[in-house]
Amino acid sequence: MKKKSLLIEYNEYDSLQEISLKDRELLERAKEALENAYAPYSKFRVGASVLLQDGTIVTGNNQENIAYPSGLCAERVALFSVGANFPGAVIDTLAIVAKGDLVKEDAVISPCGSCRQVIFESEKRQTAPIRILILGMDGRVIEFKKSTDLLTFAFGL
C-alpha cells in the first residue's frame, strides 16, 4: 500500500473589491444571467459567464423542467453555448453565481459533479486550463486555477 495525499490550492477574496475589474465584470454578467434563470421548481437560480480569450463573454443560466432530469445547469448551458457558437474558441475563465431560498447566507456554491466533468472536458478539448471564479452569497470570491482543483479524479484523467 502507498499512502498518498492531495493538496488543493485556491484563492479566497473577501469581496469583489479585491479582484480585477475584468473579473468583477464577469461575475456581474453571471449575476445578470442568474436573474433570468428558469427555476420554478427548486427556487435555486444559477448564473454563469464564460470569458473567451478574445474578450467575448458568453452567459448561461439554469433551465429547469417539470421532468427534473431534463433541466440543465448554468455552467453547462454556458459551456455548451461556447462549443456550439464559438467552435475552437479558448475559454479563459468561468464565473459562477448561485442563489437559493434554502441556501445559507454565507454559502459558496460550487458546481455539481456533472458540471465539473464538463469543465474538465472543455479543458481537455482546448488543451488549456480554465480558471473558475465562484461568488459566494456573502460576497466572498473563490478562485480555482483549473477544473481538477474541483474534480480531483476526473473521468478520463
C-alpha positions as CSV (number, residue, x, y, z in Angstrom):
1,M,0.0,0.0,0.0
2,K,1.1,3.5,-0.8
3,K,-0.4,6.4,1.2
4,K,-0.9,9.5,-0.9
5,S,-2.5,12.9,-0.3
6,L,-3.9,15.7,-2.4
7,L,-3.3,19.4,-1.9
8,I,-5.7,21.8,-3.5
9,E,-4.8,25.4,-3.6
10,Y,-7.3,28.2,-4.2
11,N,-7.6,31.9,-3.5
12,E,-10.3,33.4,-1.4
13,Y,-11.1,37.1,-1.6
14,D,-13.3,38.8,1.0
15,S,-15.1,40.9,-1.5
16,L,-15.4,42.0,-5.2
17,Q,-13.3,45.0,-4.4
18,E,-10.2,42.7,-4.1
19,I,-10.4,41.3,-7.6
20,S,-9.7,42.9,-11.0
21,L,-12.3,45.0,-12.9
22,K,-12.4,42.3,-15.6
23,D,-13.2,39.6,-13.1
24,R,-15.9,41.8,-11.4
25,E,-17.5,42.4,-14.8
26,L,-17.5,38.7,-15.5
27,L,-19.2,38.0,-12.1
28,E,-21.7,40.8,-12.7
29,R,-22.6,39.2,-16.0
30,A,-23.1,35.9,-14.2
31,K,-25.4,37.7,-11.7
32,E,-27.4,39.2,-14.6
33,A,-27.8,35.7,-16.1
34,L,-28.9,34.3,-12.7
35,E,-31.8,36.8,-12.7
36,N,-33.1,35.1,-15.9
37,A,-32.7,31.5,-14.7
38,Y,-35.8,29.3,-15.1
39,A,-36.1,27.7,-11.7
40,P,-39.8,27.5,-10.7
41,Y,-39.4,24.1,-9.0
42,S,-36.2,24.3,-7.0
43,K,-36.2,28.1,-6.5
44,F,-32.4,27.7,-6.8
45,R,-31.0,30.0,-9.5
46,V,-27.6,29.9,-11.0
47,G,-25.9,32.2,-13.5
48,A,-22.6,31.5,-15.3
49,S,-20.5,33.6,-17.6
50,V,-17.5,32.5,-19.7
51,L,-14.7,34.8,-20.8
52,L,-13.1,33.7,-24.1
53,Q,-9.5,34.5,-24.8
54,D,-10.6,37.1,-27.4
55,G,-12.6,39.0,-24.7
56,T,-16.1,37.7,-25.7
57,I,-18.4,36.9,-22.8
58,V,-20.9,34.1,-23.1
59,T,-23.6,33.6,-20.4
60,G,-25.9,30.9,-19.3
61,N,-28.3,30.1,-16.5
62,N,-30.0,27.0,-15.2
63,Q,-33.1,25.8,-17.0
64,E,-35.4,23.5,-15.1
65,N,-38.1,21.3,-16.4
66,I,-41.0,19.6,-14.6
67,A,-39.4,16.3,-15.7
68,Y,-36.5,17.1,-13.4
69,P,-33.6,15.3,-15.1
70,S,-34.5,17.2,-18.3
71,G,-33.1,20.5,-17.0
72,L,-29.6,21.8,-17.4
73,C,-27.2,23.7,-15.1
74,A,-26.0,27.2,-15.9
75,E,-22.4,26.1,-16.3
76,R,-23.2,23.5,-18.9
77,V,-25.6,25.9,-20.7
78,A,-22.7,28.5,-21.0
79,L,-20.0,26.0,-21.9
80,F,-22.1,24.2,-24.5
81,S,-23.1,27.6,-25.9
82,V,-19.5,28.3,-26.4
83,G,-18.9,25.0,-28.1
84,A,-21.9,25.5,-30.4
85,N,-21.4,29.2,-31.3
86,F,-17.7,29.7,-31.0
87,P,-16.0,26.4,-32.1
88,G,-12.3,26.4,-31.4
89,A,-12.5,29.4,-29.1
90,V,-10.3,29.2,-26.0
91,I,-12.0,29.7,-22.7
92,D,-10.1,31.7,-20.2
93,T,-12.4,32.0,-17.2
94,L,-15.8,30.6,-16.0
95,A,-17.6,32.7,-13.4
96,I,-20.5,31.2,-11.3
97,V,-23.1,32.8,-9.1
98,A,-25.9,30.9,-7.3
99,K,-28.8,31.9,-5.1
100,G,-31.5,29.9,-3.4
101,D,-34.0,30.2,-0.6
102,L,-32.7,27.2,1.2
103,V,-29.0,28.1,0.9
104,K,-27.3,29.5,3.9
105,E,-26.3,33.2,3.6
106,D,-22.6,32.5,3.9
107,A,-22.6,29.6,1.5
108,V,-20.3,29.3,-1.5
109,I,-22.0,27.1,-4.0
110,S,-19.6,25.2,-6.2
111,P,-20.5,23.3,-9.5
112,C,-22.2,19.9,-9.4
113,G,-20.2,16.8,-10.4
114,S,-21.6,16.8,-13.9
115,C,-20.6,20.4,-14.5
116,R,-17.2,19.7,-13.0
117,Q,-16.7,16.9,-15.5
118,V,-17.9,19.2,-18.4
119,I,-15.4,21.9,-17.3
120,F,-12.7,19.3,-17.3
121,E,-13.7,18.0,-20.8
122,S,-13.6,21.6,-22.1
123,E,-10.1,22.0,-20.8
124,K,-9.1,18.8,-22.5
125,R,-10.6,19.9,-25.7
126,Q,-8.7,23.3,-25.7
127,T,-5.6,21.8,-24.0
128,A,-5.5,24.7,-21.6
129,P,-6.8,25.2,-18.0
130,I,-10.0,27.1,-17.3
131,R,-9.9,29.5,-14.3
132,I,-13.0,29.3,-12.2
133,L,-14.5,32.1,-10.1
134,I,-17.3,31.5,-7.7
135,L,-19.2,34.3,-6.0
136,G,-20.5,33.4,-2.5
137,M,-23.8,34.7,-1.3
138,D,-21.8,36.7,1.4
139,G,-19.7,38.4,-1.3
140,R,-16.6,36.2,-1.0
141,V,-14.9,35.2,-4.2
142,I,-13.2,31.8,-4.6
143,E,-10.7,31.4,-7.4
144,F,-9.5,28.0,-8.7
145,K,-6.8,27.7,-11.4
146,K,-8.2,24.6,-13.1
147,S,-11.1,22.1,-13.1
148,T,-9.1,19.4,-11.4
149,D,-8.9,21.6,-8.3
150,L,-12.7,20.9,-8.0
151,L,-12.7,17.4,-9.5
152,T,-9.5,15.7,-8.4
153,F,-10.1,12.3,-10.2
154,A,-11.9,13.4,-13.3
155,F,-13.2,10.7,-15.7
156,G,-10.6,10.5,-18.5
157,L,-7.8,11.9,-16.4
